Amino acid sequence: MSAPNVEKEPGPQGEESPISEEPSQQKKKREYKDFGHDEEKPTHANVDMSLIELKAEDLYDKEKVDLETIVIEDVFKLLQCDEDGLNNEEAQRRIELFGPNKLESEEQNAFLQFLSFMWNPLSWVMEGAALVAIALSNGDNQPPDWEDFVGIVLLLFINSAIGFYEERNAGNAVKALMDSLAPKAKVKRNGTWSEIESAYLVPGDMISFKIGDIVPADCRLTEAINVSIDQAALTGESLPQSKKVGDQCFSGSTCKQGEAEGVVISTGANTFFGRAASLVGQDDDTTGHLQKILAQIGSFCLVSIGIFVIAEILVLYAGFRYGYRRGLNNILVLLIGGIPIAMPTVLSVTLAVGAQQLAKHKAIVTRITAIEELAGVTILCSDKTGTLTTNKLTIDRATIRTYGPFSADDVMLLAAYASRTENQDAIDASVVSALGDVSRARAGIKLLDFKPFNPVDKRTEITYREESSGKLKRVTKGMTGIIIELCTRNKTDEIENKLEADVEEFATRGLRALAVAYEELDGDDPEAEGNGFELIGLLAIFDPPREDTKQTIDDAIALGVKVKMVTGDQLAIAKETGRRLGLGDHMYPAKVLKDGPAPGGKHMNLDEMILDADGFAGVFPEHKYEIVKRLQGLGHLCAMTGDGANDAPALSRANVGIAVEGATDAARGAADIVLTEPGLSTIVHAIRGSRIIFQRMRNYSIYACAVTIRIVVCFAILAFAFKFDFPPFMVLIIALLNDGTIMTLSVDRVLPSMTPDAWDLAEIFSYAIAYGLYLTASTVALVTIIMKTSFFNDKFGVTFNGEVYPSDANDPQLHMIVYLQVAIISQALIFVTRSHGFFFMERPSVALMVAFCIAQLISSIIAAYGDWGFTQIKGISGAWIGIVWVWNIVWFAPLDWIKFGMKATVIKKMRERHDRKIAEAALASEGGIPITRTQSRAASIHESMYSNRVSFIRRAARKVGFGGRKIAMKPEELQRFSSIQAQRTGATLARNPSRTAA
């Protein structure tokens, strides 16, 4: 569109009231309720400083803290300083008093970290078995069992090495926060300005910063020249905030315009950054979800082993009068064979391979156990600014309002004229980019004069010559109240009523209003007065949703994941964004988290309100943290997405913290998954991928528990019935081959669930017991036929060194037959546990098939040629190997029918009982919502034994290496916080007066 050059008819001239007119006759000035924050008035410090503590509850409680902000004079008084700054001696004293302006992080001893992976009940049993093999086995004139000892220790070290490697490939969230602090600061010491490391700043220092600088510490401004500070991650707002003398600025925010001086009120751990860091570290005593599952599976295996170990001690020693060493070897078989020592290793490998697969979808996993938790996530809490939205202001062309003869396109073009094309602020950039072709903002005109935005006039203005007509014209854009006051040509009651209604409509929808006015000039003097401004249009500015966000939310809901918006922005903006995304606008302000639901409302309690809400607005770190914590308390696994350091506490508290593309160091360090592409679509891929990985882990868990039952029960029964002493070393061989094969489950072909996954351990244990007892029967039946009949000799002519029957129950060749039978059918069980129908209907991965075949080949070769005297085994003939293979195939076939039978009987009844309990709990609860405790973060002494990442520093210590500098809070809360900071610092100084004070 070319520049508008049609002659516009002047609107009605507004009559100016004479100066002498009575005030009562003057027209009342309208107040346009534009969107924004109410301005806070400064007050004096009027509370007892000794009663103020820097804690979240104090920040929320206005009865305890009755001031919003204190005048700058009181700040100097509290901090015992003046505008000339501190001297070096006082600065050094305050460094000792307040500490350096940085966040401390503790280093972890690598050796102790490695040993921590051997500190859990599963490992304890294996370590006990190793001690038995090397120390307690030295009896009956026999040497220690070095072979078993070496094998057990090797298993332990492999397991610990994988876990240690995973953990040491980490960074540190607290270090990321520390690195976010500006490294250098301009400070006034001894009356002169100098540059020092920001770590040496102390409360009371005078600092200076200008455009492009990062604010080095929390401060109050003493001088401000056109200052604009980017606090997007602090307030959740996309616009930089104008600052004046007395206002507060926070460390990590960026100066976008002007220059300023200020007095430092808080440093290091006492800054807002420090508070966020302390919140991030509040998960120190919690246990990860996967560690809880490992604890319960470990308990099942330990109880199973314990029962039969006690039984063997009673029967073998008390009943059969076994010698010390013989009985010990039988007990070792149960300990080595029954403990799924490789379970943490197998699950770690499965998760690590899964993490590599997720990386292909641009999702970097920084805590691999989070993959398992992501599969079970039921609620996704998402930050708005930069996550659901683009964090880039945009003109909503569909809502442009026009007044007079100008079209929406004309208004848009004229607004672009009144915008900078270089060194733009956020609003100018949004207006110009809305044209599509940026060059149109200066096409067809000659710029004569331009007045950029400033905090006083609150508008921009351009005077230009229209090349097509040669006429001089002027356009201004800015705050509605300012622009309408300039207009004289069409400011009628009708226009003002329409404008007021439009501005209020925009405000209720969370849209910022930007008014545009136009006038023509007579003559060639660009500084001359024009013929009067005419209001021509109203633009709506908003932070639009990302293009793929709505589809991502729909996909998440289809996967059974409820999405909630949790934002630091205003309620009106949150509701408008929710409507545009299809999230709904059933949202609440953050104050309900303190006040609870309104009396007589539809919600009986706060938990019910949080569960029902589509989102919350006006929140800051403690609010987000509390929302996630309460949802977890209601039994939900929560994922939290975010991009700023304000999200770090909630990211660390959530079961799965997800840092979106462009996130800060702090958010990435606290997160479990870091996205490297814009938007949330990657999360849907990650959820699907995590559910595939979950199915692999569930399949392995059933297998591992079944093998435990199979080994423990089988060899205990053989010992009781036949006084059968199986060599412990051969059980170790079985375990090594089994675990090597099972590692390939990490790339097995499985289908993801369309609903959130959950560990139903009762179901897993039921399947395991059924499979284990059936496989036990297969081995006991084989040994019974060999020992009691001549069936195999009669039919196949096989012998034991030429004899029909084995020499006794501990014939070396019989040991080898049992080894081969147990090794083959135990591994084959995985094909049954990994499938939902018949095993041959779901094709396994090539890797699993190849590994199975190799393991069986090795087992068969050992059976044919193994002749190791120390293990009491001897090679068997090819005929015996063939018999064992056929025997296993015959017994393998009915395993699928056992699975179907379990589903139709035991599992069906268990699920019906579970559903019935949920229904009863829903009826019993006041609001119809069952209140249960989450399985994600409840720590106990037993479960913590499995938590190799108990502290957040270790769990979230990820070597991310990205850059960033954000953090978040609502402005009025920030103002109150800054007052408390100043008082807190002042109280400390009052208790520790300067030694140089007069």
N, C-alpha and C positions, 0 to 999 in steps of 0.2 A: 504494500500500500504506500502510495506517495504521501508526502507530508500534507496534512489537511490544509487546504487553502481556500475553502469556500468562505464567503462572507457570512458571519454569524450575526443574527439580529441580537442587539443588546437586550439583556433581560431587564425587568423592571428595576428602576433605581431605588435602592433603599433610602428612606428619609432619615437624615441624621438629626438627632435630638439636639436642640440648642443647649448650650452650656448652662443657661440659667434655668433649665427645666427642673421641676421638683423631682426628687428621687422617687417619690411614690408613683410618678407618671412614667418613669423610665422602664423600658422593656427589660424583664428579668433575663439575665444571662443564662443560657442553657448549659447544662452539664451533660456532655456526651459520655455515656458509660462504656467507654472503650475497654477492651480487654487488657488486664495488667494487674500489678500488685498495688495495694494501698501503700502510700508513703508513710514510713514510720517516723514519729517525732522523737527527737533526742530528749533524754531525761537525765537526771542526776543519779549517781549511785546512792540509793537510799535503803540498802539492806545491810544486814550484819554480815560482813565478809566471812566471819568465822563459821557461819552456818552453811555457806555455799560449798558444795562439792561438785567436782567435774564428773558427774555421772548422768546417764541418760534420763533417769527418773527426775533429776533436778531440772533438766532441760525441758521436760514436758510439763512440769508442775508450775503453772503461773502463780499459784498461791505462794510458792516458795521463792520464785524468781519473778518479781513484779515489774521488772524493767525490760524494755526492748533493746535499748542501746543507751550508752552514757555519753555525755558531752566530752569532747577531746581534752578539755582542761582536767576533768576527773581522771582521765587515762594517765596523763602526765603525773598527776598527784599519786595515783595508785602505784605507778611504776617507778616513782622516785627518779624522774629524769626530766630533761627539757629538750628544746629543739636544737641545741648544740651537740646533742649526742652524749655518749658516755666517754669516760677516759679509759685507757687500756687496762689500768689496774681494776677498775670496777667491772669492766667487761670480763676479765679473767675470773674475778670473784663470782660473777653470775654464771660463767661456764661451769664452775664447780658446783654452783647451787642448782642450776636448771639442767645441766648436761648439754652436750652438743646438739646442734640443729640437724639431727639425722636419726634414723630408726636403727636400733640395734638388732642384729640377728645372730643367733648362736650357731656355731659350727658343730657339725656332728662327726664323731670319731668313726672313720670308715671301717675300722676293724670291728668295733662294737656293733656297727650297723650290719655287717656281714653275719656276725654271730647271732644277731636278733632273729635271723631267719631260721635258726635251729632252736628257737625258743617257743615251742608250742607243743601241746600234748601228743600230736602225731609223731613229731620228731623225738619227743622224750622217750616214747616207747621204742623207737628204733635205736636211739642212743643207749637205752637200757639193754636192748638186745645185743648191741655191739659190746657193751661191758660184760654181759653174760658170756659172749663168745670168747673174749680175750682174758677175762679175769676169773670168772666163776667156773669156766669149763675145765680148768686145770685140775682135774680129779680123775680117780680110777686109773692112776699111772698113765694118763694120756696128756699130750701137750695141748696148749691153748688152741682154740679153733681159729687159726689165722685166716683161713680162706673166707669164712663167713664174716669175720671182722672187717677185712679189707672190702668185701662186697658191700656191706652195710654202710661203711664210712663213705665209699664212693657214691652210693645213692644219695646220702645226706648232702655231700658237697655239691653234686650236680644240682640238686634242688635249691640249695642256698645260693649258688652262683648265679642261677637265672634270676632269682628274686633280687639279689644284690645288684646285678647289672641293670635291671629295670629301675630300681630306686636311685642309683647313682647317676642315671641319665637325666637328672632332674635339675630344675632351677629353683628359685625361691621367691614366693609371692611377696614376702616382707622386703626382700632386697629390691624387688621391682618397685615397691612403694618408695623405698629409700632413694633409688635412682631417679624417681620422678621429681625429687626436690632439686631446685636449681643449684648447679655446682658453684656458681660465682654470685656475689652480691656486692652492690655499691653501698658502702656504709660510712656514716659520719662518726669518726672517733677523734677525740681531742680537738674538736672544732674543725677538722679538715676531712674532706671526702677521700676515700680510698677503696680499692677493690680487694675483697677477701673471699675465702671459701665460705659458702653459705653455712657450712657446718659450724662456723665459729660465731654465728649471730646469736644474740641473747635478747631476752625481753628488755625493752627500754632503748635498744639501738634505733638510730634514725637511718632509714634506708631510702634509696632512690631507684626508680625504674622508669623505663620509657617504652615506646612502641616496639613490639617484638620480644620484650623481656618476659621471663617467667618470674612471677612473684616469689621471692625466696623464703618468705615466712609469713605467718598470719600477722596482719598489721592493720592499723587505723590510719587513714590518710590525713596528713596535716597540710599538704598542698596538692592541688589537682588542676591540671590544665587540659580541658577537653578529654578527660580520661574515659576510656571504654575498655572494660575487662571481659574477656571470654570466660564465662563460668558455666558453659553449656552442661558440663557433667555435674556441676554443683547444684544448679537449680532445675535442670531438665529442660531449660528454655534454649531455643536455637539462637536467639539474639544476644549479642554482647550487651553487657550492662553498663550504663553510664554511671560514673562514680564522681562524688563531690567530696569536699573536705568533711571529715568526720565519718565517712563511710568505711566499711571494712573490706579488706581484700584477703584472699586466702592463698596459702602456698600452693603452687602447682597451677594456678590460673594464669592466663596469658594477657598481657597488655596489648590490646589491638589498636589503640589510638591514644595520643597525648603522652604526657609524662607526669609523674607524681612523686611526692615524698610522703613517708609515713613512719609511724613509730611501731616497732615490733611488739606485739602483745603476747605472742606464744611461739614456741619453737619445738622442733623435734617431736617427741611422742605426745606433747600436749597440744599440737596443732590439730586441725581437722583431719589432716592426713594421718596423724598419729592415732587419732581415735578410730579411724577406719582400719588401721593396721591392727589395733588391739581387738577390734571386733572380728577381724579375719582370723585371729589366733585363738578364738574362744572355743574351738572344737577339739581342744587338746585331749580330752578324756573320752573321746567317742570311738566307737568301733565300726568299721566299714561293714556294709551289708554282706559282701562276699565272705568276710571273716566270720560273720555270724553263721552263715550257711556251712562253712568249713567246720565251725565249732560243733554244730549239730550233727553233721555227717561223721565227724571225728568221734563224737560221743557214742553214736550208734556202733561204730566199728570197735571202739574201746570196750564198750559194755559187752558186745558179742565175744570179743577175744577174752575179756576178763572172766566171763562165765565158764568158758571151756578150759581156760588155763587153771582155774580153781578146781574144775572137775578133774583135769588130768593130774594135778598134784594129789588129789584125794585118791583117785583110782590107781594111778601108776605107782605112787610111792606107798600109800597105805594099803591098797588092795593087792597089787601085783608085786610089791616089794622090789621095785626097780632099783638098780644102782644109781648113784648120784648123777653120773655123766649121761647115762642112757635116758633118764627122765628129763634131764635138762635139754637134750637134743630135741625131744618131742615138743617141749615147750617153745624152743626156738623156732620150730616149724610154724607154730601158730602165730608167734610174734612177727616173724619176717613175712610170712604169707598173708596174714590177716590185715596188717596195717597198710592202707593205701598211701604209702609214703610219697608216691609220685603225684598224688592228687594236686597239691599246690603247684607243682611243676607243670603238669599237664594243663591245668586251668590257665596258668600264666602264659604258656606257649599258645594256647587257644586264643587268649585275649590279645596277645602280642601280634599274632597273625591277623586277627580281626582288626586291630588298630592299623596295620599296614593296608588292609582292604579299605578301611574308612578313609585313609589318607588319599586314596584315589578319588574320593568324593570331596576332597578339599577340607577334610576334618582331621585336625591333628589331635590325637589323644595324648594327654599329658599324665593321666592316671588311669592305667589300663583296666583296673577293676571297675571303673565307672561305666564301662561298656555293659557289664552285667546289670548294673543298676538302671541304665538307660532303657534296657529291654522291659523293665517293670514300671517305668515312669507312668503315672496316671494323670499328673497335672504339670503343665508347662507354664511357669511364671516368666513373663517376658517384660523386659524394660521397653519403653516406647521409643524415646529419642535415639536415633541411630540404630535401632534394632528392628522394630516394626516399621519405623519411618526412615526417611533418607538422611535426617539431620541436616537438611538443606532447604532453606526457605523457598517457597514457590508461590506464584500468583495463581489463584484458583479462577481461571478464565470464565468458568461456568457461573460464577457468582458476582461478576462485575456489575455494579449498579451505575446507571447513567442518569444525568440530570440535564435536561435541555436537548439540543439538537445533535449532540455528538454521539457517535456509535461507540460500542464497546471497543472496537479496534482502534478508533480515534483516541479514546481515553488511554488505551494501552501504549500507543505510540507516543503520545504527549508525555505520559509518565516516564517513558524511557528517555525522552529528551531531557527530563529533569533529573537524570541519574548520571552518576559518573560511569565512564566506560573503562577507566583505569583506577587502580588503588581503591576498589569499591568496598563499601561495607556490605553486610549481608543483605539489606533491603535493596540497595541499588543493583546488586548482582542478580537478585531474584526478578526484579522488574525488567532488566535488560535481557536476561536469558529467556524471559517469557515471550519475547518477540520471535524467538527461533533463530533468526539471522541477526547477530549482534551488531553488524555493520549498519543496520537500519536506524540504530539509535542516534546516528549523526549524519545519515544520508539526507541530502536535500536541504540542509540547513548550514548556516555559518555561525559558529559559537561566538558570541560577543562577551558574555559575562556569565559566570557560574558561581553560585554560593552553595558550598557543601553543607551537609547537615552538621548542626552543633547543638549541644544540650540546652542552650538558651532559646533559640528560635524554633527548634524541633521541626525543621523543614528544609528542603533543598529548593533551589530556584535557578532557572536558566533564562537568559535573555538571548535571543537568536534572530538572525535574519533568514526569512524563508526565501530560498533561492528562486523559486518559481514565480513569486509575486513581488519580491523585494521588500516586503513589509517586515517590520520589527514586531516580534511577539514574545510573550513571557509566560512560562509555565512554572507552577510550584506544586510540590507534593509534600505531605507530612501528616502530622497528627490531626485528627478530624477537628478538634476544638480550635486549634490554631488556624487551620485553613479556612474554616467557615467565618472566623472573625475578620479575615482579610477580604472576604467576598462582599461586594456591594451591588453587583448587577442583577443577581437573581436570588438574593437572600429573602425570600418570602416565607410566611408561616407554613405554607404548603410544602415548600422545599425543605425547610428545617424539620418539620414533622416527619417527612419521608426519610431524611438523613438520620434523624435520631432513631427512628424505627429500624433502619437498616443497620446502624452501628450496634444497636442492642441485639439484633438478630445475630450479627457476626459474633458478638461477645458470648452469647449463650452457646454458640457452636464452637467456641474456642478459636475463632478466626480473628486476626488482627486487622483493623481497618486502616486504610491509607487513602486519604482524600487527595484529589487532584483538582487544581483550579487553573484558569487560563485568562490572559488579557492581551489586548493589542496596544501597541504604542504608536503615537503619531510622531512623525519626524524621524530623524536619524540618530538621536541621542539615546544610547542603550541605558543610560542611567536616569532617564526621564520617567515621570509618572505615567502609568498606562491609563486606559479608559475604565479601569476597575476590574478586579478579578471576578470571574464567574465560576461557580462550582460546576464541574462537568462530569465528575465520576468518583466512585468509591471502589477501591481495590481490596480484595480479601487475600491476606497472606497466611499461609499455613505450612506446616512441615508435612509433606505428603507421605503416605505409606509407600513402601517399596513395591515395585511392580509385582513381585512374586509372593508378597506376604500373604495376601488373601488366599491364594491357592495353597500355600504352605499350611495355613491354619486349617483349611478344609481337609487337607490330607491328614493332618495331625488328629483332627476330630474323627476321621474315618478309621484311624488306627486306635481309637479308644482313648486318646489323650485330650484332656480338657485344657484349653488355653486361657490364662488370666493375664491381664495387663497390669503391671505394677510400675508406676511412673512417678517421677518427681515433678511432672508438669501439672498444670491446672486441671481441675475436674472437667471443665467445659471442653478443653482440648482432648482429654482422654475419652470423653463420651463421643465426640465427633469422630475421632480416629477409630473407636470401636464400631461405630455405625458404618463407616466406610469399609471396614475390614470384615464385617459380618460377625464380629465378636459379641455384639450387643452393647447396650449402654447402661447396663445395670451395675453402675460403679459408685464407689463411695469415697469421700475424703478420708485422709489418713487419721483424722481425729477420732473416727469411730473405733480405731484400735485401742484407744485409751478409754473413751466414753462408753463403748459398747453400743448395741442396737437401741434405737429409740423405743421407749415404753409404748406398748400397744401395737408395735409393728409386727410384721409377719415372721420376724426372726426371734426365736426364744433366747438365743445366746450368741456370743461373738463367734464361736466356732462355726455355728450354722450359717451365720452371715458371711464369713470368709469363704466357706465352701460354696455358697450360692452365688457370690458376687462374680461379675465378669471382669472386675479389676478395681484397682485403688489408685487414687491420684494424690498429689501433694506429699508423697512419701520421701523419707530420706533413710540413711543406712539402717538405723535400728528398726524402722517400720518394715523394710523389706526382709530383714533378718527374722523379725517376729512373725510375719506372714508365713514364710517358709517353715519356720519352727512349728507353728500351730497346725499347718496342713500335714506336716509329718506326724504330729501328735494325733491327728485324725486317721492315721493309718495309711496315708498316701506317700508314695515315692515322688519326690518333686525334682523337676529340672528347672533351672533358672538361667535365663539368657541375659546378657548385658554387655556394655562396651566401656563403661567408665569405672574408675576406681570406686565410685559410689556403690557400684554393684558388687564389689569384692567380698564384703562380709556375707551377703546372701549367697553369692556364688560358692563360697567355701562351706556354708551351712547346708546348702542344697545337696541332695543325693548326687545330682549331676549338675555341675556348673558349666555353662556354655558361653564362651567369649566370642562375640561375633566379629566379623571382619572389621579391621580398623580399631579394635579395642586397645585400651592402654595396657602398659606393662602390669599394672596392679590387677586389672581384670583377668588378663591372660595368666598371670601367676596363680590367681585364686581358682581359676577355672580348671575343669577336668578335660574339657574338649575345647579346642580353639578352631574357629572356622576361618578359612583363608579366602573365602569368596563372599561377596555381599549377600545380605538377606538370610532368610531362615530355611530355604529349600534344602540346604545341606542337612538340616536337622532331620527331615523326613527320611533321607537316605541313611542317616546315622541310626535312627530308630529301627528301621527295617533291618539294617546290618546288625545291630546289636541283638535283635531277636533271633536272627540266624545263629549268631554266636551263642546266645543263651541256649538254644536247642542243642547245640553241640555239647555244651557243658552239662546239660541235663542228661543227655544220652550217656555221657561218660560217668556221671554220678551214679546212675542206676547200675551201670556195668561194674564200677569199682565196689559198690556195696554188695552186689551179688557175688563178686569174686571173693570178698571177705567172708561172707557166709559159706560159700562153697569150700574154701580152703580150711577154715576153722572147723566147721561141722564135719566135713569129710575126713580129715586126718585124725580128728578126735575119735570119731566112730571106728575108723580102721584100727587105731591104737587100742580102743576098748575091746573090740570084737576079735581082733587077730593078733594083738600085741605087735602091730605093724609100726616099725620105726623108719619113717621116711627121712632121707638125708636133708638137713637144713640147706645145704649149698644148692641143691636142685630146686628148692623153692625160690631161692634167690635168682637162679637162672630163669625160672618161669616169670618172676616179677620183672626182670630186666627186659625179656623179650616182649612181654605183654605191654609194658609201658612204652617201649620203643615203637610198637605198632600203633598204640592208642594216640601217640603224638600226632598222627596224621588225621585224627578227628578234627584238628584245627582248620583243615581245608575241606572237610566233608561237605557233601551236597545235602542241604536241608531246606525246608520251606519255613518262612517266618510266620509267626502267629499274627492274626489281625486284631488281637486284643493284648493289653499289657500282660507280660509274663510274670509268673510268681513261682517261687520255690514251694511246691507242695511236698514237703519231706515225708509225710505219712504215706503218700502215694509212691514216692521213690523207694522207701523202705519196704513197702508191701511187695512191689515188683521184685526188689532185690531178694527178699526172703523166698518168694516163690521160685525164682530162677535158681537161687543158690541151693535150695533143698533138692530141686529136680536134678541139677548137675551132680550133687552129692550122691544121689541115688544111682546115677549112671556109673560113677566110679566104684561105689560099694558093690553094686551088682556085678561089675566086671571082676573085681577081686574075689568075690564069693564064688563065682562060677569057676575061676581058675583054681582056687584053693580047695573047693569041695567037689568038683566034678572033673571029668576027663573030656568034656564037650569039645574044646578046641583041638585037643589031640586027636579025638575020634574023627572030627570033620575035616581038619586041615593038616593034621600030622605034625603040628608044632610041638616042641619039647623044651625042657629046661636042662641044657647040658646033657641031652639024651634021656632025661627022665620025664615021665608024664606029668608029675606034679613038681612044683618048686620045692627046694630042700626044706624051707620053712617060710614063715611070713616075711622074713627079711632077706629073701633070696635077691642078690644084686640084679638079676634080670627082671624079677617082679617089680623091683623099685623102678627100673627103666620103663617097663610097660605102663606103670601108674604115672610116671613123669610124662610120657608122651600123650597118654589119654587126657590128663589134666591140662597140659599145655595147649593141645589142639582145640578141645571143645570150649575151654575158657575164653580163648581169643575169638572163636566163632560166635560167641554170645553177643559181641558188639553189633553184629548184623541184625540181631533181633531187637536190641535196645534202641537202635538208631531209627527204626522204622515204625510207622503207625499202623500199617497193614501187614500183609505178608512181606517177609524180608526181601523177596526177589522182585517185588513191585516198585521198590524205591532204590534206584541205582546208586551205589556208593561212589565216592570219588576214586579216581585212578590211583591216587597216592595211597589211600586206605587199602585198596585191593592188592597193590604191589607189595606194600609193607606186610600185609597178612601172609601173602604167599612166601615172601622171603623168610619170615619168622617160622612158618611151618616147615620150610625146607631146612632151616637150621635145626629145628627141633628133631626132624626126622634123621638128619645126619648125626646129631648127638646120640639119638637112640640106636643108630646102627653101629657107630664106631666109638662111642664114649666108653672108656674103660679106665675110670679114675678111681683108684683104690681108696683115696681119702674120703670119697663120698659114697662108697658102698654101692656102686652101680657097675653094670656090665652091658656091653652092646647086645642087641637082640637081632634076630634074623629078619629078613625082608618080609617073610610070611607074617610074623608077629606085628610088624609095622602096618602091613595091609589090614590085618584083623582089627587093629586099634582104629585105623581110619574108617573102616566100614562100620565098626561099633559106634563111633562118634557121629557119623552121618545118620545112622538109624535113630540115635537119641536126639540129634539136633532137630529133626523134622517136626516133632510135636511142640517145640518151644513157642512157635507162633500161636498155637492153640492155647497154650498156657497164658500167653499175653491176652488173647481175646477173652478167655474165661475170667481172668482177673478184671478186665474192663467191665464185663457184664455182671459181675457179682461184687467183689470186695470194693473195687474202685468206684463203682456206681453208687454203692451205699455210702461210701465215705463222702462223695461229692454231694449227695442228697442231704446228708447230715450237716455238712458245711453250709449249704445253701439255707437249710432250715434254721441254723443258728444265726445266720446273718439276718434273716427275716424276723426272727424273734427279737434280736437286738434292735432292729429298726423300729419295731412296735413298742419296745420297752423304753426307748429313748424319747425325750420330750419332743424333739423336733422331727422324729422319724428318721434320724440319721445315726447309724451305729457309731459309737465313739470307741475306737480301738487305738492301741499304741502302735506306732510305726515299727517296722522290723529293720529300720535303716540305721538309726543312730543311738539305740539304747545300749549303753555299755554295761557290762558286768565283768566280774573278775574272770570268769571262765572264758567268755567270748573274747575278752581283750588279749588272752593268750595267743589268739590267732591274728591279732592285728599288728602286722609289721609296720604299719604306718599310723600309729595312734595319734601322734601330734600333727597339727595342721602343717607345721613347718616341714615335717618330713613328708606328709602325704601330698601336700600341694607344692613341694619344692620341685619346680620344673624349670629346666634351663631353657627359657623361652627366647630371651635375647631380642625382644622387640622394644620399640620406643613409645613413650606416652607420658601423660601428665595430668589426668583428670581425677575428679572426685565430686560428690553431690549432696546438696541439701537445699531445702526451701529457704528463700531469702529471709523471711521473718525469723525462722529458726536460726539461721546463720547470724542474724543480728543479735539475737538473745545469747547465742553461743559466744559471740565475740565479747559481749559484756562480761559474761562469766569468766572467760579466759583472762580478761584484764583484771578482774577482781581476784581471781585465783593467784595470778602472778603477783598482784599487789599484796595479797595476804602473806605470801611467801617472803616477799621483801620486807614486810612489816615485822615478821618474826625474825628476820635476819638483816637488821639495819646495816647500812654501809659503815665500815670502820673509818671511812674518811669523812663521814657526815659531821657537820659542825655541831 
